[in-house]
Amino acid sequence: MLGDYSLTDLSSIFVMQGFAGLILFSVYTLMALGLAIIFGQMGVINMAHGEFMILGAYMTYLCSGFFQTYLPALFPAYFFVAMALAFLASGALGMLVEWALIRHLYKRPLDTLLATWGLSLILQQAYRTIFGPREVGVELPAWLIGSVQVTDTIEIPINGMFVMGVTTLITVGVALLMYRSRFGAQVRAVVQNRPMAGAVGIDTEKVDRLTFGLGCGIAGIAGSAFTMVGSTGPTSGQLYIVDTFLIVVFGGAASLLGTIASAFSISQTQSTLEFFLSGSTAKVITLLAVVGILMLRPQGLFTLKVRR
Amino acid sequence: MAEDKGNGLQSALRRRLLMGLAGVPAIALMPRMSFAAGPATATVNTTGLAVTDTEVTVGILHSATGTMAISETGSIQAEKLAISQINEAGGVLGRKIKVIQEDGASDWPTFAEKAKKLLVNDHCAAVMGCWTSASRKAALPVFEQYNGLLYYPTFYEGLEQSKNVIYTGQEATQQILESLNWVAKEKGAKTFFFIGSDYIWPRTSNKIARKHIENVLKTKVVGEEYFPLGHTQFNSVINKLKLTKPDVIFTDVVGGSNVAFYKQLKAAGIDLSKQTLLTISVTEDEIDGIGGDNIAGAYSCMKYFQSLKNANNEKFVAAFHKMWGEKTVIGDVTQAAYLGPFLWKMAVEKAGSFDVDKVAAASAGIEFKEAPEGYVKIHPNHHLWSKTRVAKALPSGQFEVVYESPELIEPNPFPKGYQ
């Protein structure tokens, strides 16, 4: 298929394709970060992760409407406010859910699967009742629309670069929080050995609640960012949940680095194959590769070496 | 938005209730006989349907919950509007329509189960329902086994015909062929790139489109791509579009993927005012979620658009907005769903009976002159003769019709040479 095109055409397509892969990588990383904390660190199988993302998306929708009506002068900057609100709303809901539901299930991790799946159905129907069954359109400020013309033939979408920026910031933030702060040390202590962590004076319940809230909050930010590239409706969260779990499981459940490595390999495979084959075939091959590798390495790409 | 709709519904209901109450004193004045204005029940109902001297029961079977609620809500609203209008005008054979609504819950086996309930327990004389082909395929054996009558509103891939179903939407050839002719003539299109969701409707539709492009128009399909339902990342295929530079992008992507596709197309700098894009899957309903700005300039082929200028449609849009709120948009399928109850009423009156066999037999040749889309007629194959229209999406989320087939197009669910 490549024979008929000129060298400049081809090279610019390869550059744009490289960026397409990087954008997919940041989308996957952003999707998976929240779950990597909740599933990876806490072992809670959170099937409602997509719904926490969509809560963030709906906050963005509300915010865009609010700014358009009451503060049109500040509209260009509303997206930052929206992301902060999305983090707070999803995080708050996450802490509430942890208190009401999840904390009773820490000893029965498989049951969290059912409980959170039920929660996801409840949330979907709640969104449907509150915001209506139809998808809502989120108005973007002008500076986020369109693409940057690098050369005559190379164009890079601005919102893609914005997602890349957000992902980088949040990944660095989470890494610092988990591995360089006191809170992170407490989280890791609780994950590795709950009774011992309690014995040395860590308030394990509080750490659990904050960790769960943090994971959900990051999901909210992801949802907010995805209003630029995806759909916002009561069931849109379902579009992300399978890929998200795939990335976290493939990366090795308890490792942030693993999540990033897995997002990178899956997104690159997917986007390269999509270019040379068709979309569905690309997905099939990617999934087959993941299954094959997980059969050889059931623990995922990266694992923590801890004594169980 | 949801609250608006809720209030609109309540106040509309309240108004109708009040009007109804105002009529109560008048009942006493009427002679007893007026209730039995229609023909005797024993003669119009020989098969044990739920028909009394004053009432006939009709079912509505759509998804009010689950993924498909986004699409099917409009159909439910249209059918309820049509039924309330028929009742206000005196009902069917002197009997008011009573509605039993069941929820298919976006789950295909549930559709079959609820269809059985509507036919076997409730003895519905007709059912307005189903939306996706999958739900229709699940419910069809039930309608055939228990001899029910289904009015199906969605445009679909064709390759089906049943005595027990009246298809009020277009089958694939009615939607596709005229619009491809139009784009070839109007835009001088020589190369086409297909992008679709990966299931039966886009694949069948694209097969028909490809045959037409290659055999009739003698032009070329330069790419054909399918994505799993719910796919949200289209950057790779957009790069392929940039590389192959097709004259026309022809799309049948559905659901949440649709929204993602147009947003990313716009972000990647593909300007739909310069690049021709023809879609058979975007109506006013979808634009609500996509955002008018993201899709402005694209061409959609349907048989109905909310902006159609004719007296029937203006009346329909006004009545719809009065019942369901000013902000509600009306898409192609919503209009097709509105036709169902009227077509059934006319067939019943022509047959002089509610019996399903007689109504099905009387359906061929039924004409509906007041349809919002304009005159339609039922073909002996139980599909509708209807026009094809091409319209350009505007930033406001509405469409501007740019082409209308001069004649009604014959439905042809089993097109020869296209399979």
Interface residues (C-beta under 8 A of the other chain):
Chain A: Y5 D9 I13 M16 Q17 F19 A20 I23 L24 V27 Q125 R128 T129 I130 F131 G132 P133 R134 E135 V136 G137 V138 E139 I145 G146 S147 Q149 E155 P157 I158 N159 G160 F226 M228 V229 G230 S231 T232 G233 P234 T235 S236 Q238 L239 Y240 Q270 S271 E274 F275 S278 G279 S280 A282 K283
Chain B: M1 A2 K5 T65 G66 T67 A69 I70 T73 D198 E224 E225 Y226 F227 P228 G230 H231 T232 Q233 N235 S236 V237 I238 N239 K240 K242 L243 G255 G256 S257 N258 V259 A260 K263 Q264 K266 A267 A268 G269 D285 D288 G289 I290 G291 G292 D293 N294
